[in-house]
């Protein structure tokens, strides 16, 4: 079975310096790939023309596209549709398998959602300890009030800079919990002293947020922003959806059924413009790869 050489491609293409990811400055156009709300769906689902998704097809798509940046938006490590008959050991096995698959696929970072912490923050940190990707959350806090994950991430491309934020719905401490999610305004106030002297950037906000929550955050940022991901009740978009002055929203199909792509074109002034598209993961992407091997080992080769 062939190996995933595109993992090496990512390592050569993007470097990390002083916490920022740096993309090749010589390219006039770059592209980002992402998924949102995989929800532990590692296999394809449906039948006939509705047969969509699966980790193996995701890996095949990434290998074909060779994106400059590939990231994931939560929730991904808990079932979003109840699964009967799953034992805690099977759920843990699926979570670890997803981490391994994302390592192979060259995921750069993941936007953590509160549903990922259903068994607690410590549990999440333990099963994800073998990850090769970074974890982001702007408003999650541990019991001591500290941010357990990176609150933001800068990605540099020549004269253009992107600043990624990650939000989950605000949630106070509950009895027995080891985490909370701060209100958006409070978490952005915490972040302000860190980013106030940094270069202007395209704000990219990740998270499974409702339309009202996106609107609230957009007003707090008070500048151009691109929102990626949405509530589970919302359908995927096929292009950027305007939210208001200089703010846009895009979402791929949930449950691992599709992927979103954002293409950025540079301008001589150092500015940029973008185009968003999303596409389902269909049978034409079926191919044996290391990701399909992991899925088959988890569920059985007949699955």
HUWOKA-V889804 format. One line per field, one symbol per residue. psi: psi as a letter, one per 20 degrees, with the letter a starting at -180 (. if undefined). A space follows every 10 residues. Layout:
psi: ???
This chain:
psi: pqqniighgg hhgpqppkiq pprpiipipr qqqrqqlhkk niqqqaqcij oqaqhghghg gghghmrhpp rqprqijqph pppqiprhhh gghhghhggg ghghikphrp opqhhhkhjq gggghgijij qjrqpqphjq qahijqoirp irppppncip ppopqpqrpp prprpiqkrr oqqggghhhh hghhihjrqq qopopqqmqr ghhgggghhh hlrpqpppra qiiqrqqirp ppiaojqqpq prprkjirqq pppppqqhii arqrppqqqq oahijpqpah ghggghhgip ii.
